[in-house]
Amino acid sequence: MADQVDRWSLWTPVAFGLGCAAYFTLDREPLSLVAKGLLVLAIVLLVAARRLNLSRAGALVLVLTAFALAGFSTAKFRTQAVSGPVAPALAGPVQAAGWVVDVANPGQGGGSRVVIAPTHIEGLPAEATPSRLRVTLRATSPPEPGTAVQVLALINPPPPPASPGGYDFARDAYFESIGGVGFALRPPEVVELPAPPGRLALEMRINAARWTLAKKIVASMGEETGGLAAAMVIGNQAFIPREQIEHMRASGLAHLIAISGLHMAIVGGFVFTAVRAGVAAWPWLALRVSSKKVAALAGLAAVGCYLVVSGAPAPAERAAITASVAFAAVIFDRRAISLHGLALAALIVMLIHPEAVTEPGFQMSFSATAALVALAEVWPRAIREISAPWPIRLAQTAMTWLAASLAASFVAGMATGPFALQHFNRMATYGLAANLAASPISSFLMMPSLAVGAALTPLGLGDIPLMVSGWGIGAIASVAKFAAEAPGANLLIPSAPAWALPSAFLGILWMCLWRGAIRWIGLPFALAVSLAPRPDPPVLWVAADGAQVAVRQGEQAVLLRPDVKRFGAERWAQRHGLGATPDAGPRDALYDCDRWTCRPGENSPAPVAAYWSRKAPDADTLAALCASAELIVIRPSLPAHACPGKIILSGSDFERGGSVELRRSRDGVWRAQWAQDLRGRRPWSWGPSGNVE
């Protein structure tokens, strides 16, 4: 316990994060009065811990409790601060006019996306108009940020989870002020609109400059490498070939695409090193200023500029805060890389964005960074020999770098592994080897030259450094392709029970923050996601609007409509370790399907019949469906007694519950798990009908 005297403060952001997480796990929204009361109680506990003559253990309990209560209150206040209108599910196509704020990353199904600040949506009053819409365009180049457009689109509220317990886009959209999503039926038309507010105009000018820079980078480097380069500079994947993205994901190198701590560290570190070397090379200046502090100020400026150029997405913002804390530590004569600095950075991030605790990026980045800093603390410091021949020094240095790279990649991979398995259900078999091969290329060749090239491109001088960066990107793309196409490159891993991930996170933190041999008590908890038993997968899944059904057949999920809602079906299948059938062949061998109906055949794995049309079925069709199966899925609403003795899931059920997965017990009883039941009644839990649950 004596060894932990200077470590207890490291647990304050952990307590704060647990308080934030407790808020997001509620199934009902707490009253504002509760959050205010808890914040007052937190202040009282902090004062008591300082003023009362308590033991160290007693004071620690009060402080950690206070931080946990403050985290809960902060999450509630943040939810209230970002509250805004959400578009209902409109009956048909409507005209929407507004300003193109930014070009978003393309979706899974292809097609460019834009974020629009609408000034008018047909059928919605001004007070019900969302502040932002994300619109998918059909086979057209996106208009540049700052363009006033009008578009005919189908507009809906942000979609609910594709499967119970799955990724909730609506929650992320709520905190990004995206109140609706749309699909454009025609290319957008440029129109005249009144001048936008000053803050919006500034945001669009910045995004327009970012978009112009990305196009110049792609034009200079070509699409093969320019798309990845543009993504690493401005944080937009619109120019990356789809096959290249899949290779990066399958090889475990997708983290190089999103702007993260690695990119901030390389850019900031490159500027820091260059400025410090420049000051040291000028004796007059070196005698009068601290080269280290001047370089740290330059690193801070570089991180700030990179954050603006990247568009300040959540991962880049987190990375910028962490890097800024490190440079500030240098300025104030503190250790730049330490667990205390990381704890401060985590606390700042959660104070600004408490919803980050629910995001895989936050969980993975801080878990990996904590593990690497803890590794640096215990890494043995070799004694440097005096007057050793240079071949020996060279060999020793190479061995040290190799050992450090292997250890760092292994530790970071182990720290992020539980989150990758739980959230993405994919294990890159050759991810460690691919990262070992790509890391030196990225750190020493690609990112420094890309930073210089991006800075010089607006001046027309960036072609040569961009060309050098292109060599590095080409090498990394080759590594990704080789690792992605190797035999057994990816394994599907079903998600563990909900308790496993928090256990793994706390286990990893315990191993990183505790000093001494007792830290290894956290190892079984850190492995909870890998070791936890998985229940049998559900028998079938139905989409949130009843338009798709997937049935489990062995280790495969058979889609009854292979070309409809495919992304949602694939995500459900992946969460349970199943592969989704790519075509109608397996379905036709098990079910008798036409354009609007599916009925089970002799070898069908589940006795389910489905009806897809939005119009209510006629009496003969309904009778045939009811006679063919014991479980009937009907897209429009029907009364529960429409098929006597049978179970009917119809439109009214989907409007209330969203997507559903069903299991069958040994005694033949069907048990349903609805997505909305797991989400609860929260400000972001809008159902498929546009009504809050």
Beta strands, then each sheet from edge to edge (+ up, - down):
strand 1: 94-104
strand 2: 113-121
strand 3: 133-136
strand 4: 148-156
strand 5: 180-184
strand 6: 189-190
strand 7: 426-428
strand 8: 490-492
strand 9: 540-542
strand 10: 549-553
strand 11: 556-559
strand 12: 579-580
strand 13: 591-593
strand 14: 597-600
strand 15: 608-611
strand 16: 631-634
strand 17: 647-649
strand 18: 660-664
strand 19: 670-674
sheet 1: 6+ 4- 1+ 2- 3+ 5+
sheet 2: 7+ 8-
sheet 3: 12+ 11+ 10- 9+ 18- 19+
sheet 4: 13+ 14- 15+ 16+ 17+
end
